[in-house]
Amino acid sequence: MDAEPSVSRDPRVSSRLQNSLSVRSNSQEQLRSCSVPSPHPSTGSQETTSDHFIRGISDLVQTAVFAATSRSERERLHKKRGTTDELLSKARGHSGFPSTVEFFQKAKHDEDVDLVRIEKKIKEYESNYQRLESELRARWLASASQPSKVKEKIPQLQQDVHLANTRISSLQSDVAKLQSLEKEVDILHGTISAHQKSFASYTNSLGVQDRVLKDNSNKIEQLERDIKNNAFDTLETLSSECKSMADESKQNIAAWGEKIELLWQARHAYSTFSDKIHGNMEAYQQKLEDLSKPQTADPNPKLASSIQALSDRLGELEKVLSIKDDLQFAEMEDIKKSLEEFKTSNEQISKSSIEGKVNTMHLHMQHMRQNIHSVNTGLRSLESRYNSLSTEPIVKQMVAAMQEMYPSVDYLSAGLEMQTRRVNQQLPPLQHKVQQLEAQVQGSIITHNELTQLQSERNDLSQSVGSLWERLNTQAQWLNQEEFNTIKSNLGQLAGISNTVVDELKSKKAADEKFLQELAIERNSFQGQLSMLRDTIARLDTQLTQKPLGNDKAIQSPALPIENLETSIKDHHQQLREQIQEFTETGEPTEPLANERGVTSALETSDTVQECNTDNPIPSQGGRVKRPHASTLSDDEKSLFVDSAPSLAVPEIVVPCAIRNQNNKRIRITSGDADIN
């Protein structure tokens, strides 16, 4: 072996070293590959002279090619050695780089060794070439002297060729079959690996979906608390403000009505008094004229004094009339100012306070409805993805294997059937109770038509008051008694409707609180029953895992159907919990005020609880499949659970979910009633 050259810090020397090493390795590989072809062993009578002749020509050509390749490699090494000699001579001229001189000396030594090796190979190729050439010449002469033997062997060779062709065709068919079998084996391996991955992904997806469902339930509870805290407070404040404003308006209208009645009476009295004064003045004027005619000749001092007194009294009466007119106009101005102030205050209250708060509440309710709709959409998508999973064929295979290992599994199957019957018996009372709660909630619903009617009446009242003010401003006319009574009756109706709305809101709030308490009690009972069922399943699982089995894979298979049952029960408990949370939303208005109904029941907007199992599952993304629910297990699958717990007493439970009864009919629980499919 050649010693490796020392490491140099000069980059040019390092690159030169790498090139020389690569060239040396390539040359050694070529020399190893260019070995002399060994003579083929004879195969007895099957080989002929022509075969030897053709093989000899092939060996001769191959040896000639190897010899030519070795000569070209020798020429290349000669050129490289000359370049190395030049570089070595230049490096020796510089005494400051001893490592460079050492490197080139080492490279020259390696190239000399390679040249010696290549020279040996060339000599071997030349000797082999001469030997093969002489053998080929001898075989040519021998074959020329034996043409008759060749003609005799031609029929035998043709028969051998035919047999070889038939054998080759049979081998090709066998190879095709083998390739098809290999493809099938690859497909089976891929299927097994896909199933293994699907189990892992299914476990991960269950965890992710559980976390997502918990987050969604927390969000829904938070939304429920926010709606419960904000909606009723806002409605109560709004109703109290409307009630106070209506009472204040009613009091103001009553006060102004009394003032207007007094003014009407005063005006009537003043009009009659002025008529009397005008009549008296005309009578006195006539008397004065009658008296003035005869007294032209003989004036009477007493008559003059009386006339003067009458004229003074007439002046006083005129002053009284002027004062009366001034008082009347002053009262009119005061009434006009008061009515303007009342109108401005009424407009400010109706526009800035009521409409602003109503619009804010409308936007808030609409935003809450959008959030709840998005949450419901996410829950439906998760539920559909979960329901579209299926591993029924694999479970059937595992159940068949378990049946072989555990022949008697009737106890647990009977227990499951008993629990199924109990669930079927306890579902109708629950349905009846839900219908009663729905009727109670629907009895306290306030329609949006009443609120729109109130708003339209308020607009009509404002328009009527505006028309009256226009009449007063343009024509300076007073309200007649009929218009005043109309306004008064409208305000009374408005106050009555507002009081009715407040009373209905209070009664609705009390009924909703009672409904929430009843739902909380039902939920706690369902949770207790579910915990009992979970404990029972855990005990079954422990007893199944404690059975000694020879195969590790067989130990894991009993837990899969139990996990399916527990997962199914958790899923349906979560669905019932979502339905209860949707029922709790009946206490808050989920529809905006601009729709047909102002406050709607969540029973009308709640979605139908989807079935526990679908007959045609849809594959979800990523090729995930669903494990079958416990309610859809076959008789073979149910027989898996019994032998593992021969002495276990199954407690009485109520599972709130959609199940299959004994007649193989699916019961679906909705918000109103149960459908049997």
C-alpha positions as CSV (number, residue, x, y, z in Angstrom):
1,M,0.0,0.0,0.0
2,D,1.2,3.5,-0.8
3,A,1.7,6.0,2.1
4,E,-0.7,8.9,2.0
5,P,0.9,12.3,1.5
6,S,1.2,14.8,4.3
7,V,-1.4,17.6,4.7
8,S,-0.3,21.0,3.3
9,R,-1.7,24.4,4.0
10,D,-1.3,25.6,0.4
11,P,-4.7,25.3,-1.3
12,R,-3.1,24.7,-4.7
13,V,-1.2,21.8,-3.3
14,S,-4.4,20.4,-1.7
15,S,-6.3,20.6,-4.9
16,R,-3.4,18.9,-6.7
17,L,-3.4,16.2,-4.1
18,Q,-7.1,15.5,-4.5
19,N,-6.8,15.3,-8.3
20,S,-3.9,12.9,-8.0
21,L,-5.7,10.6,-5.6
22,S,-8.9,10.5,-7.8
23,V,-6.8,9.7,-10.9
24,R,-5.0,7.0,-9.0
25,S,-8.2,5.4,-7.8
26,N,-9.7,5.5,-11.3
27,S,-6.6,3.9,-12.8
28,Q,-6.6,1.1,-10.2
29,E,-10.3,0.4,-10.8
30,Q,-9.7,0.2,-14.5
31,L,-6.8,-2.1,-14.0
32,R,-8.9,-4.3,-11.7
33,S,-11.8,-4.4,-14.2
34,C,-9.5,-5.0,-17.2
35,S,-8.6,-8.5,-16.1
36,V,-7.8,-11.2,-18.6
37,P,-10.8,-13.3,-19.6
38,S,-10.4,-16.7,-18.3
39,P,-10.9,-19.5,-20.8
40,H,-14.5,-20.9,-20.7
41,P,-14.8,-24.4,-19.3
42,S,-15.8,-27.1,-21.8
43,T,-19.3,-28.5,-21.5
44,G,-18.7,-31.9,-23.2
45,S,-20.6,-32.9,-26.2
46,Q,-23.0,-29.9,-26.2
47,E,-20.3,-27.5,-27.4
48,T,-19.1,-27.5,-31.0
49,T,-16.1,-26.2,-32.9
50,S,-18.0,-23.1,-34.0
51,D,-18.8,-22.2,-30.4
52,H,-15.1,-22.4,-29.5
53,F,-14.3,-20.4,-32.6
54,I,-16.8,-17.6,-31.8
55,R,-15.7,-17.5,-28.1
56,G,-12.1,-17.3,-29.2
57,I,-12.9,-14.3,-31.4
58,S,-14.7,-12.6,-28.6
59,D,-11.8,-13.2,-26.2
60,L,-9.3,-11.9,-28.8
61,V,-11.3,-8.7,-29.3
62,Q,-11.8,-8.1,-25.6
63,T,-8.0,-8.6,-25.0
64,A,-7.2,-6.1,-27.8
65,V,-9.6,-3.5,-26.3
66,F,-8.1,-3.9,-22.8
67,A,-4.6,-3.5,-24.2
68,A,-5.6,-0.4,-26.1
69,T,-7.2,1.1,-22.9
70,S,-4.0,0.3,-20.9
71,R,-1.8,2.0,-23.6
72,S,-4.0,5.2,-23.5
73,E,-3.7,5.2,-19.7
74,R,0.0,4.8,-19.9
75,E,0.3,7.8,-22.3
76,R,-1.8,9.9,-19.9
77,L,0.4,8.9,-17.0
78,H,3.5,9.8,-19.0
79,K,2.1,13.2,-19.7
80,K,1.1,13.7,-16.0
81,R,4.6,12.5,-14.9
82,G,6.2,15.1,-17.2
83,T,4.0,17.8,-15.6
84,T,4.9,16.6,-12.1
85,D,8.6,16.6,-13.0
86,E,8.3,20.3,-14.2
87,L,6.5,21.3,-11.0
88,L,9.0,19.4,-8.9
89,S,11.9,21.2,-10.5
90,K,10.2,24.6,-10.0
91,A,9.5,23.7,-6.3
92,R,13.1,22.7,-5.7
93,G,14.1,26.2,-6.9
94,H,12.2,27.7,-3.9
95,S,13.7,26.5,-0.7
96,G,11.0,28.2,1.4
97,F,8.3,25.6,0.6
98,P,9.6,22.2,1.7
99,S,6.1,20.7,2.0
100,T,5.4,21.5,-1.6
101,V,8.6,19.7,-2.7
102,E,7.7,16.8,-0.5
103,F,4.2,16.6,-2.0
104,F,5.5,16.6,-5.6
105,Q,8.1,13.9,-4.8
106,K,5.4,11.8,-3.4
107,A,3.2,12.4,-6.5
108,K,6.1,11.4,-8.7
109,H,6.7,8.2,-6.8
110,D,3.0,7.3,-7.0
111,E,3.0,7.9,-10.8
112,D,6.1,5.8,-11.2
113,V,4.4,2.9,-9.4
114,D,1.3,3.3,-11.6
115,L,3.4,3.2,-14.7
116,V,5.2,0.1,-13.6
117,R,1.8,-1.6,-12.9
118,I,0.4,-0.6,-16.3
119,E,3.4,-1.8,-18.1
120,K,3.0,-5.2,-16.5
121,K,-0.7,-5.3,-17.5
122,I,0.2,-4.3,-21.1
123,K,2.7,-7.1,-21.3
124,E,0.2,-9.6,-20.0
125,Y,-2.4,-8.4,-22.5
126,E,0.0,-8.7,-25.4
127,S,1.0,-12.3,-24.4
128,N,-2.6,-13.3,-24.0
129,Y,-3.4,-11.7,-27.4
130,Q,-0.7,-13.7,-29.1
131,R,-1.8,-16.9,-27.4
132,L,-5.5,-16.4,-28.3
133,E,-4.5,-15.6,-31.9
134,S,-2.5,-18.8,-32.2
135,E,-5.4,-20.8,-30.7
136,L,-7.9,-19.2,-33.0
137,R,-5.7,-20.0,-36.0
138,A,-5.4,-23.6,-35.0
139,R,-9.2,-23.9,-34.5
140,W,-9.9,-22.4,-37.9
141,L,-7.7,-25.0,-39.5
142,A,-9.4,-27.8,-37.5
143,S,-12.9,-26.6,-38.4
144,A,-12.1,-26.4,-42.1
145,S,-11.0,-30.1,-42.1
146,Q,-14.3,-31.4,-40.5
147,P,-17.3,-30.1,-42.5
148,S,-19.1,-33.4,-42.5
149,K,-19.3,-33.6,-38.7
150,V,-20.9,-30.2,-38.6
151,K,-23.6,-31.2,-41.1
152,E,-24.4,-34.3,-39.0
153,K,-24.9,-32.2,-35.9
154,I,-27.2,-29.5,-37.5
155,P,-30.5,-31.5,-37.0
156,Q,-29.6,-32.3,-33.4
157,L,-28.9,-28.6,-32.8
158,Q,-32.2,-27.6,-34.4
159,Q,-34.0,-30.0,-32.1
160,D,-32.1,-28.6,-29.1
161,V,-33.1,-25.1,-30.2
162,H,-36.7,-26.0,-30.4
163,L,-36.7,-27.6,-27.0
164,A,-34.9,-24.5,-25.6
165,N,-37.5,-22.3,-27.1
166,T,-40.4,-24.2,-25.6
167,R,-38.6,-24.2,-22.2
168,I,-38.0,-20.4,-22.5
169,S,-41.7,-19.8,-23.2
170,S,-42.8,-21.9,-20.2
171,L,-40.2,-20.0,-18.1
172,Q,-41.6,-16.7,-19.3
173,S,-45.1,-17.6,-18.3
174,D,-43.8,-18.7,-14.9
175,V,-42.0,-15.4,-14.6
176,A,-45.2,-13.5,-15.4
177,K,-47.1,-15.4,-12.8
178,L,-44.4,-14.8,-10.3
179,Q,-44.5,-11.0,-11.0
180,S,-48.2,-10.9,-10.6
181,L,-47.9,-12.7,-7.3
182,E,-45.2,-10.3,-6.2
183,K,-47.5,-7.4,-7.1
184,E,-50.3,-8.9,-5.0
185,V,-47.9,-9.4,-2.1
186,D,-46.9,-5.7,-2.4
187,I,-50.5,-4.7,-2.5
188,L,-51.2,-6.7,0.7
189,H,-48.2,-5.2,2.4
190,G,-49.4,-1.7,1.5
191,T,-52.9,-2.5,2.7
192,I,-51.5,-3.8,6.0
193,S,-49.3,-0.7,6.5
194,A,-52.3,1.6,5.6
195,H,-54.4,-0.2,8.2
196,Q,-51.7,0.2,10.8
197,K,-51.4,3.9,9.9
198,S,-55.2,4.3,10.0
199,F,-55.3,2.9,13.6
200,A,-52.7,5.5,14.7
201,S,-54.3,8.3,12.9
202,Y,-57.7,7.3,14.2
203,T,-56.4,7.4,17.8
204,N,-54.9,10.9,17.2
205,S,-58.0,12.1,15.5
206,L,-60.1,11.0,18.5
207,G,-57.9,13.0,20.8
208,V,-58.0,16.0,18.6
209,Q,-61.8,15.8,18.2
210,D,-62.2,15.4,21.9
211,R,-60.2,18.6,22.5
212,V,-62.1,20.4,19.8
213,L,-65.4,19.4,21.3
214,K,-64.3,20.5,24.7
215,D,-63.2,23.8,23.4
216,N,-66.5,24.3,21.5
217,S,-68.5,23.3,24.6
218,N,-66.6,25.9,26.7
219,K,-67.2,28.5,24.0
220,I,-70.9,27.8,23.9
221,E,-71.1,27.9,27.7
222,Q,-69.3,31.3,27.7
223,L,-71.7,32.6,25.0
224,E,-74.6,31.3,27.0
225,R,-73.3,33.2,30.1
226,D,-72.7,36.3,28.1
227,I,-76.2,36.3,26.6
228,K,-77.7,35.5,30.0
229,N,-75.8,38.3,31.7
230,N,-76.1,41.0,29.0
231,A,-79.4,40.4,27.2
232,F,-81.8,40.4,30.1
233,D,-80.0,43.4,31.8
234,T,-80.2,45.4,28.6
235,L,-83.9,44.5,28.0
236,E,-84.8,45.3,31.6
237,T,-83.0,48.7,31.5
238,L,-84.6,49.4,28.1
239,S,-88.1,48.4,29.3
240,S,-87.7,50.4,32.5
241,E,-86.5,53.5,30.6
242,C,-89.5,53.1,28.2
243,K,-91.8,52.7,31.1
244,S,-90.5,55.8,32.9
245,M,-90.6,57.8,29.7
246,A,-94.1,56.7,29.0
247,D,-95.2,57.6,32.6
248,E,-93.5,61.0,32.3
249,S,-95.1,61.6,28.9
250,K,-98.5,60.6,30.3
251,Q,-98.2,62.9,33.3
252,N,-97.0,65.8,31.0
253,I,-99.9,65.2,28.7
254,A,-102.4,65.1,31.5
255,A,-101.0,68.4,33.0
256,W,-101.1,70.0,29.6
257,G,-104.6,68.7,29.0
258,E,-105.8,70.4,32.2
259,K,-104.1,73.6,31.2
260,I,-105.6,73.5,27.8
261,E,-109.1,72.9,29.3
262,L,-108.7,75.9,31.6
263,L,-107.5,78.0,28.6
264,W,-110.6,76.9,26.6
265,Q,-112.9,77.8,29.5
266,A,-111.1,81.2,29.9
267,R,-111.3,81.8,26.2
268,H,-115.0,81.0,26.2
269,A,-115.6,83.3,29.2
270,Y,-113.6,86.1,27.6
271,S,-115.5,85.7,24.3
272,T,-118.9,85.9,26.1
273,F,-117.7,88.8,28.2
274,S,-116.4,90.7,25.1
275,D,-119.7,90.1,23.3
276,K,-121.6,91.5,26.3
277,I,-119.3,94.5,26.4
278,H,-119.8,95.2,22.7
279,G,-123.6,94.8,23.2
280,N,-123.5,97.2,26.1
281,M,-121.4,99.7,24.2
282,E,-123.8,99.6,21.3
283,A,-126.7,100.2,23.6
284,Y,-125.0,103.0,25.4
285,Q,-124.0,104.5,22.1
286,Q,-127.6,104.4,21.0
287,K,-128.7,106.0,24.3
288,L,-126.1,108.7,23.9
289,E,-127.2,109.5,20.4
290,D,-130.8,109.6,21.6
291,L,-129.9,111.9,24.5
292,S,-127.7,114.1,22.4
293,K,-130.5,115.1,20.1
294,P,-132.9,116.8,22.5
295,Q,-130.1,118.4,24.6
296,T,-128.7,120.4,21.8
297,A,-131.1,123.2,22.7
298,D,-131.1,122.8,26.4
299,P,-128.0,120.9,27.7
300,N,-128.2,119.3,31.1
301,P,-125.2,119.3,33.3
302,K,-126.2,116.0,35.0
303,L,-126.5,114.3,31.6
304,A,-123.0,115.6,30.7
305,S,-121.6,114.2,33.9
306,S,-123.2,110.8,33.3
307,I,-121.9,110.8,29.7
308,Q,-118.4,111.5,31.0
309,A,-118.7,108.7,33.5
310,L,-119.9,106.4,30.7
311,S,-117.0,107.4,28.5
312,D,-114.6,106.8,31.3
313,R,-116.1,103.4,31.9
314,L,-115.8,102.6,28.2
315,G,-112.1,103.5,28.4
316,E,-111.6,101.2,31.3
317,L,-113.4,98.5,29.5
318,E,-111.1,99.0,26.5
319,K,-108.0,98.8,28.8
320,V,-109.4,95.5,30.3
321,L,-109.9,94.1,26.8
322,S,-106.3,95.0,25.8
323,I,-105.0,93.5,29.0
324,K,-107.1,90.4,28.3
325,D,-105.6,90.1,24.8
326,D,-102.1,90.6,26.2
327,L,-102.7,87.9,28.8
328,Q,-104.1,85.6,26.2
329,F,-101.1,86.1,23.8
330,A,-98.7,85.7,26.7
331,E,-100.4,82.4,27.7
332,M,-100.3,81.3,24.1
333,E,-96.5,82.0,23.9
334,D,-95.9,80.1,27.1
335,I,-97.9,77.2,25.9
336,K,-96.1,77.2,22.6
337,K,-92.7,77.3,24.3
338,S,-93.7,74.4,26.6
339,L,-94.9,72.4,23.7
340,E,-91.7,73.0,21.8
341,E,-89.6,71.9,24.8
342,F,-91.8,68.8,25.2
343,K,-91.4,68.1,21.5
344,T,-87.6,68.4,21.5
345,S,-87.3,66.3,24.6
346,N,-89.6,63.7,23.1
347,E,-87.6,63.6,19.9
348,Q,-84.3,63.3,21.8
349,I,-85.6,60.4,23.8
350,S,-87.0,58.5,20.8
351,K,-84.0,59.0,18.5
352,S,-80.9,59.1,20.7
353,S,-82.0,56.8,23.5
354,I,-84.5,54.2,22.4
355,E,-83.4,53.8,18.7
356,G,-79.7,53.9,19.6
357,K,-80.1,51.2,22.3
358,V,-82.4,49.1,20.1
359,N,-79.9,49.3,17.2
360,T,-77.0,48.4,19.6
361,M,-79.0,45.5,21.0
362,H,-79.9,44.4,17.4
363,L,-76.2,44.4,16.3
364,H,-75.1,42.6,19.5
365,M,-77.8,39.9,19.0
366,Q,-76.9,39.5,15.3
367,H,-73.2,39.2,16.2
368,M,-74.0,36.6,18.8
369,R,-76.2,34.7,16.4
370,Q,-73.3,34.6,13.8
371,N,-70.9,33.3,16.5
372,I,-73.4,30.6,17.5
373,H,-74.0,29.7,13.8
374,S,-70.3,29.3,13.2
375,V,-69.9,27.1,16.2
376,N,-72.8,25.0,15.2
377,T,-71.3,24.7,11.7
378,G,-68.0,23.5,13.1
379,L,-69.7,21.0,15.4
380,R,-71.7,19.6,12.4
381,S,-68.5,19.3,10.3
382,L,-66.7,17.5,13.2
383,E,-69.7,15.3,13.7
384,S,-70.0,14.4,10.0
385,R,-66.2,13.7,9.9
386,Y,-66.5,11.4,13.0
387,N,-69.6,9.6,11.6
388,S,-67.9,9.0,8.3
389,L,-65.2,6.8,9.9
390,S,-65.5,3.1,9.6
391,T,-63.4,0.1,10.5
392,E,-66.1,-2.5,10.4
393,P,-64.3,-5.2,8.3
394,I,-61.2,-5.1,10.6
395,V,-63.4,-5.3,13.7
396,K,-65.3,-8.3,12.2
397,Q,-62.0,-10.1,11.6
398,M,-60.9,-9.4,15.2
399,V,-64.3,-10.6,16.5
400,A,-63.9,-13.8,14.5
401,A,-60.5,-14.3,16.0
402,M,-61.8,-13.6,19.5
403,Q,-64.6,-16.1,19.0
404,E,-62.1,-18.8,18.4
405,M,-60.2,-17.9,21.6
406,Y,-63.3,-17.3,23.8
407,P,-66.1,-19.7,22.8
408,S,-68.6,-18.6,25.5
409,V,-69.5,-14.9,25.4
410,D,-73.3,-14.9,26.1
411,Y,-73.3,-13.1,29.5
412,L,-72.2,-9.7,28.4
413,S,-74.3,-9.9,25.2
414,A,-77.4,-10.5,27.4
415,G,-76.4,-7.6,29.6
416,L,-76.0,-5.3,26.7
417,E,-79.4,-6.3,25.3
418,M,-81.0,-5.7,28.7
419,Q,-79.4,-2.2,28.9
420,T,-80.6,-1.5,25.3
421,R,-84.2,-2.4,26.4
422,R,-83.9,-0.1,29.4
423,V,-82.7,2.7,27.2
424,N,-85.7,2.1,24.9
425,Q,-88.1,2.2,27.8
426,Q,-86.7,5.4,29.3
427,L,-86.5,7.4,26.1
428,P,-90.3,8.1,25.8
429,P,-90.6,9.8,29.3
430,L,-87.5,11.9,28.4
431,Q,-89.1,12.9,25.1
432,H,-92.4,13.8,26.8
433,K,-90.5,16.0,29.3
434,V,-88.7,17.7,26.5
435,Q,-92.0,18.4,24.8
436,Q,-93.4,19.9,28.0
437,L,-90.3,22.1,28.3
438,E,-90.7,23.2,24.7
439,A,-94.4,24.1,25.3
440,Q,-93.4,26.1,28.4
441,V,-90.7,28.0,26.5
442,Q,-93.0,28.7,23.5
443,G,-95.7,30.1,25.8
444,S,-93.4,32.9,26.9
445,I,-92.2,33.9,23.5
446,I,-92.8,37.6,22.5
447,T,-93.2,38.1,18.8
448,H,-91.5,40.7,16.8
449,N,-94.8,42.0,15.5
450,E,-95.7,43.5,18.8
451,L,-92.4,45.4,19.0
452,T,-92.9,46.6,15.4
453,Q,-96.4,47.6,16.3
454,L,-95.1,49.7,19.2
455,Q,-92.6,51.3,17.0
456,S,-95.2,52.1,14.3
457,E,-97.5,53.6,16.9
458,R,-94.7,55.8,18.3
459,N,-94.0,57.0,14.7
460,D,-97.7,57.7,14.1
461,L,-97.8,59.6,17.4
462,S,-94.7,61.7,16.5
463,Q,-96.2,62.4,13.1
464,S,-99.5,63.5,14.5
465,V,-97.8,65.8,17.0
466,G,-95.7,67.2,14.2
467,S,-98.8,67.9,12.1
468,L,-100.3,69.7,15.1
469,W,-97.2,71.8,15.6
470,E,-97.2,72.7,12.0
471,R,-100.8,73.8,12.3
472,L,-100.0,75.9,15.3
473,N,-97.0,77.5,13.7
474,T,-98.7,78.3,10.4
475,Q,-102.3,79.0,11.3
476,A,-102.0,79.8,15.0
477,Q,-105.0,77.4,15.7
478,W,-105.6,75.5,18.9
479,L,-106.1,71.8,19.2
480,N,-109.7,70.7,19.1
481,Q,-111.1,68.3,21.7
482,E,-111.2,65.4,19.3
483,E,-107.5,65.6,18.4
484,F,-106.5,66.0,22.0
485,N,-108.6,62.9,22.9
486,T,-107.0,60.9,20.1
487,I,-103.5,61.8,21.3
488,K,-104.4,60.9,24.8
489,S,-105.9,57.5,23.9
490,N,-102.8,56.7,21.7
491,L,-100.5,57.5,24.6
492,G,-102.6,55.3,26.9
493,Q,-102.4,52.4,24.5
494,L,-98.6,52.9,24.2
495,A,-98.2,52.8,28.0
496,G,-100.4,49.7,28.3
497,I,-98.5,47.8,25.7
498,S,-95.1,48.8,27.3
499,N,-96.4,47.5,30.6
500,T,-97.5,44.3,29.0
501,V,-94.1,43.8,27.4
502,V,-92.4,44.3,30.7
503,D,-94.7,41.8,32.5
504,E,-94.1,39.2,29.7
505,L,-90.4,39.7,29.9
506,K,-90.4,39.1,33.6
507,S,-92.6,36.0,33.4
508,K,-90.4,34.7,30.5
509,K,-87.3,35.2,32.6
510,A,-88.7,33.3,35.5
511,A,-89.8,30.4,33.2
512,D,-86.4,30.3,31.6
513,E,-84.6,30.1,34.9
514,K,-86.9,27.2,36.0
515,F,-86.2,25.5,32.6
516,L,-82.4,25.9,33.1
517,Q,-82.6,24.4,36.6
518,E,-84.5,21.4,35.3
519,L,-82.0,20.9,32.4
520,A,-79.1,21.1,34.9
521,I,-80.7,18.4,37.0
522,E,-81.2,16.2,33.9
523,R,-77.6,16.8,32.8
524,N,-76.3,15.8,36.2
525,S,-78.3,12.6,36.2
526,F,-77.0,11.7,32.7
527,Q,-73.4,12.4,33.8
528,G,-73.9,10.1,36.8
529,Q,-75.2,7.3,34.6
530,L,-72.4,7.8,32.1
531,S,-69.8,7.6,34.9
532,M,-71.4,4.3,36.0
533,L,-71.2,2.9,32.5
534,R,-67.6,4.1,32.2
535,D,-66.6,2.3,35.4
536,T,-68.3,-0.9,34.2
537,I,-66.5,-0.7,30.9
538,A,-63.2,-0.1,32.7
539,R,-63.7,-3.2,34.8
540,L,-64.5,-5.2,31.7
541,D,-61.4,-3.9,30.1
542,T,-59.2,-4.9,33.1
543,Q,-60.7,-8.4,33.2
544,L,-60.1,-8.8,29.5
545,T,-56.5,-7.7,29.6
546,Q,-55.8,-10.0,32.6
547,K,-56.5,-13.1,30.5
548,P,-53.2,-14.8,29.6
549,L,-52.8,-15.0,25.8
550,G,-50.1,-16.5,23.7
551,N,-50.2,-13.8,21.1
552,D,-49.5,-10.1,22.0
553,K,-51.8,-8.9,19.2
554,A,-54.6,-11.0,20.5
555,I,-54.3,-9.2,23.9
556,Q,-55.0,-5.9,22.3
557,S,-58.0,-7.0,20.2
558,P,-60.6,-7.4,23.1
559,A,-60.1,-3.8,24.1
560,L,-61.1,-2.5,20.7
561,P,-64.8,-3.2,20.8
562,I,-65.0,-1.9,24.3
563,E,-63.2,1.3,23.2
564,N,-65.8,1.5,20.4
565,L,-68.6,1.2,22.9
566,E,-67.1,3.8,25.2
567,T,-66.3,6.2,22.4
568,S,-69.9,5.8,21.0
569,I,-71.4,6.6,24.5
570,K,-69.1,9.6,24.9
571,D,-70.1,10.9,21.5
572,H,-73.8,10.6,22.1
573,H,-73.4,12.1,25.6
574,Q,-71.6,15.1,23.9
575,Q,-74.5,15.4,21.4
576,L,-77.1,15.4,24.2
577,R,-75.0,18.0,26.0
578,E,-75.0,20.2,22.9
579,Q,-78.7,19.8,22.6
580,I,-79.2,20.8,26.2
581,Q,-77.0,23.8,25.7
582,E,-79.1,24.8,22.7
583,F,-82.2,24.4,24.8
584,T,-80.7,26.8,27.4
585,E,-80.5,29.4,24.7
586,T,-84.3,29.8,24.8
587,G,-83.9,32.4,27.5
588,E,-82.0,34.7,25.2
589,P,-83.1,36.2,21.8
590,T,-81.0,34.5,19.2
591,E,-82.7,36.2,16.2
592,P,-82.1,39.9,15.4
593,L,-85.0,42.4,15.9
594,A,-85.2,43.0,12.2
595,N,-86.4,39.5,11.5
596,E,-90.0,38.2,11.7
597,R,-89.7,37.3,15.4
598,G,-87.9,39.3,18.0
599,V,-87.3,36.5,20.5
600,T,-87.4,33.0,19.2
601,S,-87.0,29.7,20.9
602,A,-83.9,27.7,20.6
603,L,-86.0,24.7,20.1
604,E,-87.1,26.0,16.7
605,T,-83.5,26.8,15.7
606,S,-81.7,23.8,17.2
607,D,-80.6,21.2,14.7
608,T,-81.7,17.6,14.8
609,V,-79.4,15.4,16.7
610,Q,-77.7,13.2,14.1
611,E,-78.0,9.5,14.2
612,C,-75.4,7.4,16.0
613,N,-74.6,5.4,12.9
614,T,-75.0,5.9,9.2
615,D,-75.8,3.1,6.8
616,N,-73.5,4.5,4.1
617,P,-70.5,6.1,5.8
618,I,-68.7,8.7,3.7
619,P,-64.9,8.5,3.9
620,S,-63.4,11.6,5.4
621,Q,-60.1,13.3,4.6
622,G,-56.9,11.4,5.0
623,G,-58.6,8.0,4.5
624,R,-59.8,7.9,8.1
625,V,-62.5,5.4,8.9
626,K,-64.9,5.1,11.8
627,R,-65.2,2.4,14.3
628,P,-68.7,1.0,14.6
629,H,-70.8,2.1,17.5
630,A,-71.8,-0.3,20.2
631,S,-75.4,-0.1,19.1
632,T,-74.6,-1.4,15.6
633,L,-72.5,-4.4,16.6
634,S,-73.5,-7.7,15.1
635,D,-74.3,-10.8,17.2
636,D,-70.7,-12.0,16.6
637,E,-69.3,-8.7,17.8
638,K,-71.6,-8.7,20.9
639,S,-70.5,-12.2,21.8
640,L,-67.0,-10.9,22.4
641,F,-67.7,-9.2,25.7
642,V,-69.3,-11.9,27.8
643,D,-66.7,-14.5,28.6
644,S,-64.2,-11.9,30.0
645,A,-66.6,-10.9,32.8
646,P,-68.6,-14.0,34.0
647,S,-69.3,-12.7,37.5
648,L,-69.7,-8.9,36.8
649,A,-73.1,-7.3,37.5
650,V,-73.9,-4.7,34.9
651,P,-75.6,-1.7,36.6
652,E,-78.8,-0.1,35.4
653,I,-77.9,2.8,33.0
654,V,-79.7,5.2,30.7
655,V,-77.7,6.1,27.6
656,P,-79.1,9.2,25.9
657,C,-78.3,8.4,22.2
658,A,-79.9,7.1,19.1
659,I,-79.8,3.3,19.1
660,R,-81.2,0.3,17.4
661,N,-84.0,-1.6,19.1
662,Q,-84.8,-5.3,18.9
663,N,-86.6,-4.9,15.6
664,N,-83.4,-3.3,14.1
665,K,-85.0,0.1,13.8
666,R,-83.0,3.2,14.5
667,I,-84.5,5.8,16.9
668,R,-83.5,9.4,16.3
669,I,-84.0,12.0,19.0
670,T,-84.8,15.5,17.7
671,S,-85.6,18.8,19.4
672,G,-89.4,18.0,19.3
673,D,-90.1,14.3,19.0
674,A,-88.4,11.0,18.2
675,D,-88.4,9.5,14.8
676,I,-88.2,5.7,14.3
677,N,-86.5,4.8,11.0
